[in-house]
């Protein structure tokens, strides 16, 4: 069949099957061929040589899996005349009597100039819209490859050091682009590096044998790249900005149309790169310090705001290190501003080396710098990094034959600890620096506002606590302690609760330490003893109450009298009151506290050693003081079912206590398995969520009044 080399003047349609065999055609194609018998035996590749068997298989798969048509542009060259024509091809799937065929619609393309004009309009609009340079160049490459499907496009930039920078090559493997990136331009650096070096186009029609590719052909040939035509991208002022290249899969040079496409693309690349360069210059002026090339204060504040938004999501901490050089003005005054500027550049480089990846570094102005870090660090980590900064700055620097040592100070502010505002965080760090610089040199200082705020909050809580005691805002909740063998209620532990008039419930862990530090625990503890005894006196005669004593309460000479008076006043038998202490009571003024405990015990009040097993000297205290009960700490109970060591420890504690005639209570019992294990080891009483948590008095009273045979059944029923 005669090859169709003449210009395509009229559109035609071909139908083909999966193998590429022609199944039908329009009259326009018959006129071109001349004999219909040829077409009946023809393949698609006979009509469109670009669609060989491999390419046709790809096209068939693509249209089979999609309802959309496939659009392509082909560059056709008449071998006799050398004329070039762009042809548009649209391929859609078509079903005839249930059989799928491909409908190939071939028509003369709009003029290449018209297409390139549309491409230019698209690129210029993208630049004006702020599309990033690399994305812009990738789009350009894809459009160029669509115009000339047999080529592979690449765009490279050239940096200030004369090295190639990969910008786009969507059809080349990543490893190839990575290998070219950073290569130094020169007289034998493939097509692109040489074109950029010469400032002239370089046409290599045979990569395998061309000396320009001596060092790079092993990268290109395995990828099937056989030829490369590269044109330099030159700015309006004559500076080489990069190189635009067409690669070919066969040894050849570019066609006329391909040259036309490249000329348009190189012009667009020049506009885009100059536009990017102008944008970068504006950025440098707006956001970079011209002396050190670090980011300036404006950009620092922007990035700090971005970092604060980030830690709000990640729940991390942020540290601002505000760095000030000590007496730097003396260097300018004695050595001159040129030396001072040189030293600032050195310090900027040193800070760049010491900062970690992802840290923000900026010159705030004059002799001040700042670093921002994000992480899950502690204060000691921050302090360690601050010392490293100071050590780095203080390294000697040679100036006019002398070793100049510059000292610095650092103010540190934390987020979210100190504030969540970028402006305030910078002010806080600067404030810490300036306060510290007035006192000493070569040190760092944390901003203290948080400490001040915490102290004010504690002072406010202390005042509120005094008022709450008078206003009756405190109340006792009661947690039952039951016998392990029959779940009979033995006693209830009185636990202090505070319902603040403004803040609502305040946890004991927040206000008890303040009460102990301020001594408020003494009147507060006296109220607890009084209230617990008054309440328990109304309970059944076989139910007791347990009250915790703070070590600070033993500082009061009235402790024994408070307990004795409460028992007497409310008619509660001493045997129904149990005092719980931890070994910290015995660590403070041991002999005095022992004497007080002896007096309380002589009243008939039982004494329990709480949190047994967690201290250092629990066994020695059992020998020194006749306790009535030990309470095994919840940490052992929680692990009794999962740790053989915990089980052995509990067993030893119970055996030891029983050998001394002491009763044993297990704290923190929460599950059936834990309860069974504690009871199995001989524990006398249990306490924890398995029975019930701390209950308001009215609810506890209701549970106690229930008629069920065991307390847990009553709580479960309620």
C-alpha positions as CSV (number, residue, x, y, z in Angstrom):
1,X,0.0,0.0,0.0
2,X,1.3,3.5,-0.9
3,X,2.5,5.5,2.1
4,X,0.6,8.7,2.8
5,X,3.2,11.3,2.6
6,X,1.3,14.1,0.9
7,X,-0.2,16.9,3.0
8,X,-3.5,16.1,4.7
9,X,-6.1,18.5,3.3
10,X,-9.3,16.7,4.2
11,X,-10.3,14.9,7.4
12,X,-10.9,11.2,7.4
13,X,-12.1,8.5,9.8
14,X,-10.8,5.0,10.3
15,X,-12.3,2.1,12.4
16,X,-9.9,-0.4,13.8
17,X,-10.0,-3.4,16.1
18,X,-7.9,-4.4,19.1
19,X,-5.1,-5.7,16.8
20,X,-5.0,-2.5,14.9
21,X,-6.6,-4.1,11.8
22,X,-8.6,-1.6,9.8
23,X,-12.4,-2.4,9.9
24,X,-13.8,0.6,8.1
25,X,-13.0,4.0,6.6
26,X,-14.5,7.1,5.1
27,X,-14.4,8.1,1.4
28,X,-11.8,10.8,2.0
29,X,-9.3,8.1,3.0
30,X,-10.2,5.9,0.0
31,X,-9.4,8.9,-2.2
32,X,-6.0,9.3,-0.6
33,X,-5.1,5.6,-1.0
34,X,-6.6,5.0,-4.4
35,X,-7.4,1.3,-4.0
36,X,-10.0,0.0,-1.4
37,X,-8.4,-3.4,-1.5
38,X,-5.3,-2.0,0.2
39,X,-7.3,-0.7,3.1
40,X,-9.2,-3.9,3.7
41,X,-5.9,-5.6,4.6
42,X,-4.3,-2.5,6.2
43,X,-3.3,-1.9,9.8
44,X,-3.6,1.4,11.6
45,X,0.2,1.7,11.5
46,X,0.1,1.7,7.7
47,X,-2.0,4.8,7.8
48,X,-0.5,6.4,11.0
49,X,3.1,5.1,11.3
50,X,3.3,6.7,14.8
51,X,0.9,4.0,16.1
52,X,3.0,0.9,16.0
53,X,1.9,-2.3,17.7
54,X,3.1,-1.3,21.1
55,X,1.6,2.2,21.0
56,X,-1.7,0.8,19.7
57,X,-1.9,-1.6,22.5
58,X,-1.5,1.2,25.0
59,X,-4.1,3.3,23.2
60,X,-6.6,0.4,23.1
61,X,-6.2,-0.2,26.9
62,X,-6.6,3.5,27.6
63,X,-9.9,4.0,25.7
64,X,-11.2,0.6,26.9
65,X,-10.9,1.7,30.5
66,X,-12.4,5.2,30.0
67,X,-15.5,6.7,28.5
68,X,-13.5,9.8,27.4
69,X,-11.9,10.1,24.0
70,X,-8.1,10.3,23.6
71,X,-6.8,13.4,21.9
72,X,-3.3,13.6,20.3
73,X,-1.3,15.9,18.1
74,X,1.1,14.4,15.5
75,X,3.9,16.0,13.6
76,X,3.9,14.6,10.0
77,X,6.8,15.2,7.7
78,X,6.6,14.6,3.9
79,X,9.8,12.7,3.1
80,X,9.8,13.9,-0.5
81,X,9.1,17.6,0.0
82,X,10.3,18.0,3.5
83,X,7.2,19.9,4.5
84,X,5.9,19.5,8.0
85,X,2.3,19.4,9.2
86,X,0.6,19.1,12.6
87,X,-2.3,16.7,12.6
88,X,-5.0,16.3,15.3
89,X,-6.1,12.8,16.1
90,X,-9.1,11.9,18.3
91,X,-9.7,8.2,19.3
92,X,-12.9,7.1,20.8
93,X,-14.4,3.6,21.5
94,X,-17.4,2.6,19.5
95,X,-19.6,-0.5,19.7
96,X,-21.1,-2.1,16.6
97,X,-23.4,-5.1,17.2
98,X,-21.8,-5.5,20.6
99,X,-18.2,-5.4,19.3
100,X,-15.9,-2.7,20.4
101,X,-13.9,-0.8,17.8
102,X,-11.8,2.3,17.9
103,X,-13.0,5.3,15.9
104,X,-9.9,7.3,14.8
105,X,-10.8,10.8,13.6
106,X,-7.9,12.5,11.8
107,X,-8.0,16.1,10.6
108,X,-5.5,18.9,9.8
109,X,-4.5,20.7,13.0
110,X,-4.9,24.4,13.5
111,X,-1.8,26.1,12.4
112,X,1.2,25.6,14.7
113,X,1.4,29.3,15.2
114,X,-2.2,29.4,16.5
115,X,-1.4,26.6,19.0
116,X,1.7,28.2,20.2
117,X,-0.1,31.5,20.6
118,X,-2.7,29.7,22.8
119,X,0.2,28.2,24.8
120,X,1.8,31.6,25.3
121,X,-1.5,33.0,26.5
122,X,-1.9,30.0,28.9
123,X,1.7,30.4,30.3
124,X,1.4,34.2,30.8
125,X,-1.9,33.9,32.6
126,X,-0.4,31.2,34.9
127,X,2.6,33.5,35.7
128,X,0.2,36.4,36.5
129,X,-1.8,34.0,38.8
130,X,1.3,33.2,40.8
131,X,1.7,29.5,39.7
132,X,5.0,28.2,41.0
133,X,7.9,28.1,38.5
134,X,8.4,24.3,38.6
135,X,4.7,23.7,38.0
136,X,4.7,26.2,35.2
137,X,7.7,24.5,33.5
138,X,6.2,21.1,33.9
139,X,3.0,22.3,32.1
140,X,5.1,23.8,29.3
141,X,7.0,20.5,28.8
142,X,3.7,18.5,28.7
143,X,2.3,21.0,26.1
144,X,5.4,20.8,24.0
145,X,5.4,17.0,24.1
146,X,1.7,17.0,23.0
147,X,2.6,19.2,20.0
148,X,5.5,16.8,19.1
149,X,4.7,13.4,20.5
150,X,8.0,11.8,19.5
151,X,10.1,14.1,21.7
152,X,10.9,14.3,25.4
153,X,11.1,17.8,26.9
154,X,13.4,19.1,29.7
155,X,13.9,22.5,31.3
156,X,17.0,23.3,33.4
157,X,18.0,26.5,35.2
158,X,21.5,27.8,36.0
159,X,22.2,29.1,39.4
160,X,24.7,31.9,40.4
161,X,27.5,29.3,40.8
162,X,27.0,28.0,37.2
163,X,25.3,24.8,38.2
164,X,22.3,23.2,36.5
165,X,19.1,23.2,38.4
166,X,16.4,20.7,37.4
167,X,13.1,22.5,36.8
168,X,11.0,20.1,34.8
169,X,11.2,16.9,32.8
170,X,7.8,15.0,33.3
171,X,8.7,12.2,30.9
172,X,12.2,11.5,32.2
173,X,12.8,9.2,35.2
174,X,13.5,10.9,38.6
175,X,16.9,9.3,38.8
176,X,18.0,10.9,35.6
177,X,16.8,14.4,36.7
178,X,18.6,13.9,40.0
179,X,21.8,12.9,38.3
180,X,21.8,16.1,36.2
181,X,20.8,18.4,39.0
182,X,23.8,20.3,40.3
183,X,26.1,19.5,37.4
184,X,28.6,22.3,36.6
185,X,28.0,23.8,33.1
186,X,31.1,23.5,30.9
187,X,32.4,22.8,27.3
188,X,31.6,19.0,27.6
189,X,28.5,18.8,29.8
190,X,26.1,17.0,27.5
191,X,23.8,19.2,25.4
192,X,22.2,21.3,28.1
193,X,25.3,22.1,30.2
194,X,27.3,22.9,27.0
195,X,24.5,25.1,25.5
196,X,24.3,27.1,28.8
197,X,28.1,27.4,28.8
198,X,28.4,28.5,25.2
199,X,25.2,30.6,25.2
200,X,24.3,28.9,21.8
201,X,22.1,26.0,20.8
202,X,23.8,22.6,20.8
203,X,22.5,19.9,18.5
204,X,23.7,16.3,19.2
205,X,22.2,13.9,16.7
206,X,24.0,10.8,18.1
207,X,24.5,10.7,21.9
208,X,26.3,7.4,21.7
209,X,29.2,8.8,19.7
210,X,29.3,12.6,20.4
211,X,32.2,13.7,22.7
212,X,30.0,16.2,24.5
213,X,28.2,13.3,26.1
214,X,31.2,11.3,27.1
215,X,30.5,11.7,30.8
216,X,26.7,11.4,30.6
217,X,25.9,8.9,27.8
218,X,25.7,6.1,30.3
219,X,22.8,7.9,31.9
220,X,21.0,8.6,28.6
221,X,21.5,5.5,26.5
222,X,19.8,3.0,28.9
223,X,16.7,5.2,28.8
224,X,16.6,5.0,25.0
225,X,17.7,8.6,24.6
226,X,19.7,8.7,21.3
227,X,19.8,12.5,20.4
228,X,19.3,15.8,22.2
229,X,18.9,19.3,21.0
230,X,19.4,22.0,23.6
231,X,18.9,25.8,23.4
232,X,20.1,28.3,26.0
233,X,17.5,30.3,27.8
234,X,18.8,33.9,27.7
235,X,17.4,36.9,29.6
236,X,16.6,40.2,28.0
237,X,20.0,41.5,29.4
238,X,21.9,38.6,27.8
239,X,22.5,36.5,30.9
240,X,22.1,32.7,30.5
241,X,19.3,31.6,32.8
242,X,19.0,27.9,31.8
243,X,18.6,25.5,28.9
244,X,15.5,24.0,27.1
245,X,16.0,20.6,25.5
246,X,14.2,18.1,23.2
247,X,15.4,14.5,23.5
248,X,14.8,12.0,20.7
249,X,14.5,8.2,20.8
250,X,16.4,7.9,17.5
251,X,19.5,9.6,16.2
252,X,18.2,12.7,14.4
253,X,18.0,16.4,14.6
254,X,14.9,18.5,15.1
255,X,12.3,19.0,12.4
256,X,11.1,22.5,11.2
257,X,8.0,22.3,13.3
258,X,10.0,21.1,16.3
259,X,12.3,24.1,15.9
260,X,9.3,26.4,15.8
261,X,8.0,24.8,19.0
262,X,11.3,25.1,20.7
263,X,11.8,28.8,19.7
264,X,8.4,29.6,21.3
265,X,9.1,27.5,24.4
266,X,12.5,29.1,24.9
267,X,11.0,32.5,24.8
268,X,8.3,31.6,27.3
269,X,11.0,30.0,29.6
270,X,13.0,33.3,29.4
271,X,10.0,35.3,30.4
272,X,9.1,32.8,33.2
273,X,12.7,32.7,34.6
274,X,13.0,36.5,34.5
275,X,9.7,36.8,36.2
276,X,10.8,34.4,38.9
277,X,14.1,36.2,39.3
278,X,12.2,39.5,39.8
279,X,9.9,37.8,42.3
280,X,13.0,36.5,44.2
281,X,14.6,39.9,44.2
282,X,11.4,41.5,45.6
283,X,11.3,38.7,48.2
284,X,15.0,39.4,49.1
285,X,14.4,43.1,49.6
286,X,11.2,42.5,51.6
287,X,12.2,39.5,53.7
288,X,16.0,39.1,53.7
289,X,18.7,40.9,55.6
290,X,21.0,42.2,53.0
291,X,24.1,41.8,55.1
292,X,23.8,38.3,56.5
293,X,21.3,36.9,53.9
294,X,19.2,35.6,56.8
295,X,15.5,36.2,57.1
296,X,14.7,39.6,58.6
297,X,12.3,40.6,61.4
298,X,9.3,40.9,59.1
299,X,9.7,37.4,57.7
300,X,10.6,36.1,61.2
301,X,7.3,37.3,62.6
302,X,5.4,35.7,59.7
303,X,7.1,32.3,60.1
304,X,6.7,32.5,63.9
305,X,2.9,32.9,63.4
306,X,3.0,29.9,61.1
307,X,4.9,27.9,63.7
308,X,2.4,28.8,66.4
309,X,-0.5,27.6,64.2
310,X,1.4,24.4,63.7
311,X,2.0,23.6,67.4
312,X,-1.7,24.4,68.1
313,X,-2.4,21.3,66.0
314,X,0.5,19.1,67.0
315,X,0.4,20.0,70.7
316,X,4.1,20.6,70.7
317,X,6.1,23.4,72.4
318,X,7.9,26.3,70.7
319,X,11.0,28.1,72.0
320,X,12.2,31.5,70.9
321,X,15.9,32.2,71.5
322,X,16.4,36.0,71.3
323,X,20.2,36.4,71.0
324,X,22.0,39.7,71.6
325,X,25.7,40.3,71.2
326,X,27.3,42.0,74.2
327,X,28.8,45.5,73.7
328,X,29.0,45.0,69.9
329,X,29.0,48.8,69.4
330,X,32.5,48.8,70.8
331,X,33.7,46.7,67.9
332,X,32.2,49.1,65.4
333,X,33.7,52.0,67.3
334,X,37.3,50.6,67.6
335,X,37.7,48.3,64.5
336,X,35.3,50.0,62.1
337,X,32.0,49.1,60.6
338,X,33.5,46.9,57.9
339,X,35.0,44.6,60.5
340,X,31.8,44.7,62.5
341,X,29.8,43.7,59.4
342,X,32.2,40.9,58.7
343,X,31.8,39.6,62.2
344,X,28.0,39.7,61.9
345,X,28.3,37.5,58.8
346,X,30.5,35.1,60.6
347,X,28.1,34.8,63.5
348,X,25.2,34.4,61.1
349,X,27.1,31.5,59.5
350,X,27.8,29.9,62.9
351,X,24.2,30.2,64.0
352,X,23.3,28.6,60.7
353,X,25.5,25.6,61.5
354,X,24.3,25.2,65.1
355,X,20.6,25.4,64.3
356,X,18.8,22.2,63.6
357,X,16.9,21.3,60.4
358,X,13.5,23.0,60.5
359,X,14.6,25.7,62.9
360,X,13.9,29.3,62.0
361,X,16.9,31.7,62.0
362,X,16.7,35.4,61.5
363,X,18.6,38.6,62.1
364,X,16.2,40.8,64.0
365,X,18.3,43.9,63.6
366,X,21.6,45.5,64.7
367,X,23.4,43.0,66.9
368,X,20.4,40.8,67.6
369,X,19.4,37.4,66.1
370,X,16.6,34.9,66.8
371,X,16.1,31.2,66.5
372,X,12.8,29.3,66.8
373,X,12.5,25.6,67.6
374,X,9.5,23.3,67.7
375,X,9.5,20.0,69.5
376,X,8.5,18.0,72.5
377,X,11.4,19.3,74.6
378,X,11.8,20.1,78.2
379,X,13.4,23.1,79.9
380,X,16.7,21.3,80.3
381,X,16.8,20.6,76.6
382,X,16.2,24.3,75.8
383,X,18.9,25.3,78.3
384,X,21.3,22.8,76.7
385,X,20.7,24.3,73.2
386,X,21.1,27.8,74.6
387,X,24.5,26.9,76.0
388,X,25.5,25.5,72.7
389,X,24.5,28.7,70.9
390,X,26.6,30.8,73.4
391,X,29.6,28.4,73.0
392,X,29.4,28.7,69.2
393,X,29.2,32.5,69.2
394,X,32.1,32.8,71.7
395,X,34.6,30.9,69.4
396,X,37.5,33.2,68.7
397,X,37.5,35.1,65.5
398,X,40.7,36.4,63.9
399,X,40.6,40.2,63.3
400,X,43.7,42.1,62.3
401,X,46.1,39.5,63.7
402,X,44.1,39.2,67.0
403,X,41.7,36.6,68.3
404,X,38.4,38.5,69.0
405,X,36.0,36.8,71.4
406,X,32.4,38.0,71.4
407,X,30.0,37.2,74.2
408,X,26.2,37.0,73.9
409,X,23.1,36.7,76.0
410,X,19.9,34.8,75.2
411,X,16.4,35.6,76.3
412,X,14.0,32.6,76.0
413,X,10.2,32.6,75.7
414,X,8.0,29.5,75.3
415,X,4.7,28.8,73.7
416,X,2.1,27.9,74.6
417,X,3.6,28.3,78.1
418,X,4.1,32.1,78.0
419,X,1.8,33.2,75.3
420,X,0.2,32.1,72.0
421,X,0.8,35.4,70.3
422,X,3.8,35.9,67.9
423,X,4.3,39.5,68.8
424,X,4.1,38.9,72.6
425,X,6.4,35.9,72.3
426,X,9.1,38.0,70.6
427,X,8.6,40.8,73.2
428,X,8.8,38.3,76.1
429,X,12.1,36.8,74.7
430,X,13.5,40.3,74.1
431,X,12.4,41.3,77.6
432,X,14.2,38.3,79.2
433,X,17.3,39.2,77.2
434,X,17.4,42.8,78.2
435,X,16.8,42.1,81.9
436,X,19.6,39.5,81.8
437,X,22.0,41.7,79.8
438,X,21.7,44.3,82.5
439,X,23.0,41.9,85.2
440,X,25.5,39.6,83.5
441,X,27.1,38.4,80.2
442,X,27.3,35.1,78.4
443,X,24.2,33.7,80.0
444,X,20.6,32.9,79.1
445,X,17.4,33.8,80.8
446,X,13.9,32.3,80.6
447,X,11.0,34.7,80.5
448,X,9.4,34.7,84.0
449,X,5.8,35.8,83.3
450,X,4.5,32.3,83.6
451,X,6.1,31.9,87.0
452,X,4.6,35.2,88.0
453,X,1.2,34.2,86.6
454,X,1.4,30.9,88.5
455,X,2.2,32.7,91.7
456,X,-0.7,35.1,91.2
457,X,-3.0,32.2,90.6
458,X,-1.8,30.4,93.6
459,X,-2.2,33.5,95.7
460,X,-5.7,33.9,94.4
461,X,-6.5,30.2,95.1
462,X,-5.2,30.7,98.7
463,X,-7.5,33.7,99.2
464,X,-10.4,31.8,97.7
465,X,-9.6,28.8,99.9
466,X,-9.8,30.9,103.1
467,X,-13.1,32.3,102.0
468,X,-14.4,28.9,100.9
469,X,-13.8,27.5,104.3
470,X,-16.0,30.2,105.8
471,X,-18.6,30.1,103.1
472,X,-19.0,26.3,103.3
473,X,-17.8,25.5,99.8
474,X,-16.0,22.4,101.0
475,X,-17.7,19.0,101.4
476,X,-16.7,15.5,102.1
477,X,-17.3,12.5,99.8
478,X,-17.1,9.0,101.2
479,X,-15.6,6.0,99.6
480,X,-16.6,2.6,101.1
481,X,-14.2,0.1,102.4
482,X,-15.7,-3.4,102.5
483,X,-14.7,-6.8,103.9
484,X,-13.2,-9.0,101.2
485,X,-15.0,-12.2,102.4
486,X,-18.6,-11.0,102.5
487,X,-18.5,-7.4,101.1
488,X,-19.8,-6.0,104.4
489,X,-19.3,-2.3,104.8
490,X,-16.5,-1.7,107.4
491,X,-15.8,2.0,107.1
492,X,-15.7,4.8,104.6
493,X,-12.8,7.0,103.8
494,X,-13.6,10.8,104.0
495,X,-12.2,12.6,101.0
496,X,-12.2,16.4,100.7
497,X,-13.9,18.1,97.7
498,X,-14.1,21.8,96.8
499,X,-16.9,23.3,94.6
500,X,-15.6,26.8,93.8
501,X,-18.3,29.4,93.3
502,X,-16.8,30.5,90.0
503,X,-14.6,27.7,88.7
504,X,-16.7,24.8,89.7
505,X,-15.0,21.6,91.0
506,X,-11.3,22.0,91.9
507,X,-9.4,18.8,92.2
508,X,-7.6,18.1,95.5
509,X,-4.3,17.7,93.6
510,X,-4.5,21.4,92.8
511,X,-5.5,22.9,96.2
512,X,-4.1,20.5,98.8
513,X,-0.4,21.3,98.0
514,X,-1.2,25.0,98.3
515,X,-3.1,24.4,101.6
516,X,0.0,22.5,102.9
517,X,2.4,25.2,101.8
518,X,0.4,28.0,103.3
519,X,-0.6,26.2,106.5
520,X,-4.3,26.4,105.6
521,X,-4.3,22.6,105.8
522,X,-4.4,22.9,109.6
523,X,-7.8,24.6,109.9
524,X,-9.0,22.8,106.8
525,X,-7.9,19.4,108.3
526,X,-9.6,20.3,111.6
527,X,-12.8,20.9,109.7
528,X,-12.5,17.5,108.0
529,X,-12.1,15.7,111.3
530,X,-15.0,17.6,112.9
531,X,-17.3,16.9,109.9
532,X,-16.3,13.3,109.5
533,X,-16.9,12.5,113.2
534,X,-20.3,14.3,113.1
535,X,-21.4,12.4,110.1
536,X,-20.2,9.0,111.2
537,X,-21.9,9.3,114.6
538,X,-25.2,9.0,112.7
539,X,-24.2,5.8,111.0
540,X,-24.7,2.2,112.2
541,X,-22.6,1.3,115.2
542,X,-20.5,-1.2,113.1
543,X,-19.5,1.3,110.4
544,X,-16.4,3.5,110.9
545,X,-14.8,6.5,109.1
546,X,-11.2,7.0,108.0
547,X,-9.6,10.4,107.7
548,X,-6.3,11.3,106.1
549,X,-3.8,13.5,108.0
550,X,-1.2,15.6,106.2
551,X,2.3,15.8,107.6
552,X,1.8,19.5,108.1
553,X,-1.1,18.9,110.5
554,X,1.4,17.4,112.9
555,X,3.0,20.9,113.2
556,X,-0.1,22.0,115.1
557,X,0.1,21.4,118.8
558,X,-3.7,21.1,118.8
559,X,-4.0,18.0,116.5
560,X,-4.6,15.6,119.4
561,X,-7.0,17.9,121.1
562,X,-8.9,18.4,117.8
563,X,-9.4,14.7,117.4
564,X,-10.3,14.1,121.0
565,X,-12.8,17.0,121.1
566,X,-14.5,15.9,117.8
567,X,-15.0,12.4,119.2
568,X,-16.3,13.7,122.5
569,X,-18.5,16.4,120.9
570,X,-20.3,14.0,118.6
571,X,-20.3,10.9,120.7
572,X,-18.4,8.8,118.2
573,X,-16.5,5.9,119.8
574,X,-12.8,6.2,119.1
575,X,-12.7,2.7,117.7
576,X,-14.9,3.8,114.8
577,X,-12.3,6.5,113.7
578,X,-9.3,5.5,111.7
579,X,-6.5,7.9,111.0
580,X,-4.5,7.3,107.7
581,X,-1.0,8.6,107.4
582,X,1.9,8.1,104.9
583,X,5.4,7.5,105.9
584,X,6.2,11.2,105.1
585,X,4.6,11.9,108.5
586,X,7.3,9.8,110.2
587,X,10.1,11.4,108.1
588,X,9.3,14.8,109.6
589,X,10.3,15.3,113.2
590,X,9.9,11.5,113.6
591,X,10.1,11.4,117.5
592,X,7.6,14.3,117.9
593,X,5.1,12.8,115.4
594,X,5.5,9.4,117.0
595,X,4.5,10.8,120.3
596,X,1.4,12.5,118.8
597,X,0.5,9.2,117.1
598,X,0.9,7.4,120.5
599,X,-1.5,9.8,122.1
600,X,-4.1,9.4,119.3
601,X,-3.7,5.6,119.5
602,X,-4.2,5.7,123.3
603,X,-7.6,7.2,122.6
604,X,-8.6,4.0,120.9
605,X,-8.3,5.4,117.4
606,X,-6.9,3.0,114.9
607,X,-3.9,4.1,112.8
608,X,-3.4,2.9,109.2
609,X,-0.2,3.2,107.2
610,X,-1.4,4.4,103.7
611,X,0.4,3.8,100.4
612,X,2.3,0.9,101.9
613,X,5.1,-0.4,99.8
614,X,5.9,2.8,98.0
615,X,8.3,4.3,100.5
616,X,11.9,3.5,101.5
617,X,11.4,2.5,105.1
618,X,7.9,1.1,105.4
619,X,9.1,-2.1,107.1
620,X,11.1,-0.2,109.7
621,X,8.1,1.9,110.7
622,X,6.0,-1.2,111.2
623,X,8.6,-2.2,113.8
624,X,8.8,1.2,115.4
625,X,5.1,2.0,115.7
626,X,2.1,-0.3,116.5
627,X,-0.1,0.3,113.5
628,X,-3.5,-1.3,113.3
629,X,-3.7,-1.6,109.5
630,X,-1.7,-1.2,106.3
631,X,-3.2,-0.1,103.0
632,X,-1.4,-1.7,100.0
633,X,-0.8,0.9,97.4
634,X,-2.9,0.8,94.2
635,X,0.2,0.4,92.0
636,X,0.6,-3.2,93.3
637,X,-3.1,-4.0,93.1
638,X,-3.3,-2.7,89.5
639,X,-0.6,-5.1,88.3
640,X,-1.5,-8.1,90.4
641,X,-3.1,-10.0,87.5
642,X,-0.4,-9.2,85.0
643,X,2.8,-9.3,87.0
644,X,4.0,-12.3,88.9
645,X,6.4,-10.0,90.8
646,X,3.4,-7.8,91.9
647,X,1.5,-10.8,93.0
648,X,4.5,-12.1,95.1
649,X,4.9,-8.6,96.7
650,X,1.3,-8.5,97.7
651,X,1.5,-12.0,99.1
652,X,4.5,-11.0,101.1
653,X,2.9,-7.8,102.4
654,X,-0.3,-9.7,103.5
655,X,1.7,-12.4,105.3
656,X,3.9,-9.8,107.0
657,X,1.0,-7.7,108.2
658,X,-0.9,-10.8,109.5
659,X,2.2,-12.0,111.3
660,X,2.2,-8.6,113.1
661,X,-1.5,-8.8,113.8
662,X,-2.4,-6.0,111.4
663,X,-5.4,-5.8,109.1
664,X,-4.8,-5.3,105.4
665,X,-6.7,-3.1,103.0
666,X,-6.1,-3.3,99.2
667,X,-6.5,0.1,97.5
668,X,-7.5,0.7,93.8
669,X,-9.4,-2.6,93.3
670,X,-11.3,-2.1,90.0
671,X,-12.0,-5.5,88.4
672,X,-13.4,-8.9,89.3
673,X,-10.0,-10.4,88.6
674,X,-8.2,-8.0,90.9
675,X,-10.8,-8.5,93.7
676,X,-10.5,-12.3,93.4
677,X,-6.7,-12.1,93.5
678,X,-6.6,-9.8,96.6
679,X,-9.2,-12.0,98.4
680,X,-7.2,-15.1,97.4
681,X,-4.1,-13.7,98.9
682,X,-5.9,-13.1,102.2
683,X,-6.5,-9.3,102.0
684,X,-9.0,-8.4,104.7
685,X,-10.7,-5.3,103.1
686,X,-10.9,-3.8,99.7
687,X,-11.4,-0.3,98.4
688,X,-11.8,1.0,94.9
689,X,-14.1,1.4,91.9
690,X,-14.9,-2.3,92.1
691,X,-17.0,-1.4,95.1
692,X,-17.7,2.3,94.5
693,X,-15.9,5.6,93.9
694,X,-16.1,8.5,96.3
695,X,-19.8,9.4,96.8
696,X,-21.5,12.5,98.1
697,X,-23.0,12.0,101.5
698,X,-26.6,11.7,100.4
699,X,-25.8,9.0,97.9
700,X,-23.5,7.2,100.3
701,X,-26.2,7.3,102.9
702,X,-28.7,5.9,100.4
703,X,-26.4,3.0,99.5
704,X,-25.7,2.3,103.2
705,X,-29.4,2.2,104.0
706,X,-30.2,-0.3,101.2
707,X,-31.4,-3.7,102.3
708,X,-29.1,-5.9,100.1
709,X,-26.8,-8.2,102.0
710,X,-23.7,-6.6,100.7
711,X,-22.6,-3.0,100.0
712,X,-21.5,-3.8,96.4
713,X,-24.8,-5.3,95.6
714,X,-26.4,-2.1,96.8
715,X,-24.2,0.2,94.8
716,X,-24.6,-2.0,91.7
717,X,-28.4,-2.0,92.1
718,X,-28.4,1.8,92.4
